[in-house]
Amino acid sequence: MAQHHILVVEDEPVSLQSVVDCLIHAGFGVEAAADGREALNKLKNLPHKFSAIVLDRVMPFMGGMELMQHIKKDSQLKEIPVIMLTALDEHDDIADAVEAGVFDYLTKPIDPPILIELLQEAINKRA
């Protein structure tokens, strides 16, 4: 599974490390970004590197929903599946994210087996 690289976009260091550790343990290659702006730069520089994105919703500079708009408008990025992982669990938050095009929506704290299963499903559907 090492050929699959996941971009993890998370501004909170403890959450970021938790997700990164989980994904590395599962055999994924992982790259991190602290906010949507940094993630967008990484995506535009290497659009074919990432098999999927794990995206926080609330971050400084550019949040997850704004990043989703950029991803879905870009022909090179729009097919990359995004799993939103956030503390926001209200129905409207989830509905907005699904409408924006996320593959799935998980709430924190992470459940590693579910995250890994969803990433594998997302990558397989894209292939």
C-alpha positions as CSV (number, residue, x, y, z in Angstrom):
1,M,0.0,0.0,0.0
2,A,3.0,2.3,0.2
3,Q,2.4,3.6,-3.3
4,H,-0.7,5.4,-2.0
5,H,0.1,8.9,-0.6
6,I,-2.4,10.7,1.6
7,L,-2.4,14.4,2.2
8,V,-3.4,15.2,5.8
9,V,-4.6,18.7,6.3
10,E,-4.9,19.6,10.0
11,D,-3.9,22.6,12.1
12,E,-4.0,21.0,15.5
13,P,-0.6,19.3,16.2
14,V,-1.9,16.5,18.4
15,S,-4.7,15.6,15.9
16,L,-2.3,15.8,13.0
17,Q,0.2,13.5,14.7
18,S,-2.5,11.0,15.6
19,V,-3.8,10.8,12.0
20,V,-0.3,10.7,10.5
21,D,0.7,7.8,12.9
22,C,-2.4,5.9,12.1
23,L,-1.9,6.2,8.3
24,I,1.8,5.4,8.5
25,H,1.0,2.3,10.6
26,A,-1.4,1.2,7.9
27,G,1.2,1.5,5.2
28,F,0.3,4.8,3.5
29,G,2.8,7.4,2.5
30,V,1.8,10.6,4.3
31,E,2.4,14.3,3.8
32,A,1.0,17.0,6.1
33,A,-0.3,20.5,5.7
34,A,-1.2,22.8,8.6
35,D,-3.9,24.7,6.7
36,G,-5.8,24.8,3.4
37,R,-3.5,27.3,1.8
38,E,-0.4,25.1,2.4
39,A,-2.4,22.0,1.2
40,L,-3.5,23.8,-2.0
41,N,0.1,24.6,-2.8
42,K,1.2,21.0,-2.3
43,L,-1.7,19.8,-4.4
44,K,-1.0,22.2,-7.3
45,N,2.8,21.4,-7.2
46,L,2.2,17.7,-7.3
47,P,-1.4,17.0,-8.4
48,H,-0.9,13.3,-9.2
49,K,1.0,12.4,-6.0
50,F,-1.9,12.1,-3.7
51,S,-4.4,9.2,-3.7
52,A,-6.7,10.8,-1.1
53,I,-7.0,13.7,1.3
54,V,-7.9,13.7,5.0
55,L,-9.2,17.2,5.6
56,D,-10.0,19.2,8.8
57,R,-12.8,21.7,8.4
58,V,-11.9,24.5,10.7
59,M,-8.3,25.9,10.1
60,P,-6.6,29.3,9.9
61,F,-5.9,31.0,6.6
62,M,-8.1,28.7,4.5
63,G,-10.6,26.2,6.0
64,G,-11.6,22.9,4.7
65,M,-14.7,24.0,2.9
66,E,-12.8,26.7,1.0
67,L,-10.2,24.2,0.0
68,M,-12.9,21.9,-1.2
69,Q,-14.1,24.7,-3.6
70,H,-10.6,25.0,-5.0
71,I,-10.2,21.2,-5.4
72,K,-13.5,20.7,-7.1
73,K,-12.8,23.6,-9.6
74,D,-9.5,22.2,-10.6
75,S,-9.5,19.5,-13.3
76,Q,-6.3,17.9,-12.0
77,L,-7.5,17.8,-8.4
78,K,-11.3,17.2,-8.5
79,E,-11.1,13.4,-8.7
80,I,-9.0,13.1,-5.5
81,P,-11.3,11.7,-2.8
82,V,-11.6,13.8,0.3
83,I,-12.5,12.5,3.8
84,M,-13.4,15.3,6.1
85,L,-12.3,14.7,9.7
86,T,-13.6,17.3,12.0
87,A,-15.1,18.0,15.4
88,L,-18.2,19.6,13.8
89,D,-21.0,17.1,14.0
90,E,-24.2,19.1,13.3
91,H,-26.4,17.9,10.5
92,D,-26.0,21.1,8.5
93,D,-22.2,20.8,8.7
94,I,-22.3,17.3,7.4
95,A,-24.8,18.1,4.6
96,D,-22.7,21.1,3.5
97,A,-19.6,19.0,3.3
98,V,-21.3,16.2,1.3
99,E,-22.8,18.8,-1.0
100,A,-19.3,20.3,-1.5
101,G,-18.1,16.8,-2.7
102,V,-16.4,15.1,0.2
103,F,-16.2,11.3,-0.2
104,D,-17.1,10.9,3.5
105,Y,-17.4,12.8,6.8
106,L,-15.9,11.6,10.1
107,T,-16.0,13.3,13.4
108,K,-13.1,13.5,15.9
109,P,-11.6,11.8,17.7
110,I,-10.5,9.5,14.9
111,D,-11.4,5.8,14.8
112,P,-8.4,4.4,13.0
113,P,-10.0,1.3,11.6
114,I,-12.9,3.3,10.1
115,L,-10.6,5.9,8.7
116,I,-8.3,3.3,7.0
117,E,-11.4,1.4,5.6
118,L,-12.8,4.6,4.2
119,L,-9.5,5.6,2.6
120,Q,-9.1,2.2,1.0
121,E,-12.7,2.4,-0.3
122,A,-12.1,5.9,-1.7
123,I,-8.9,4.9,-3.4
124,N,-10.4,1.8,-4.9
125,K,-13.4,3.7,-6.3
126,R,-11.0,6.2,-7.9
127,A,-8.9,3.5,-9.5
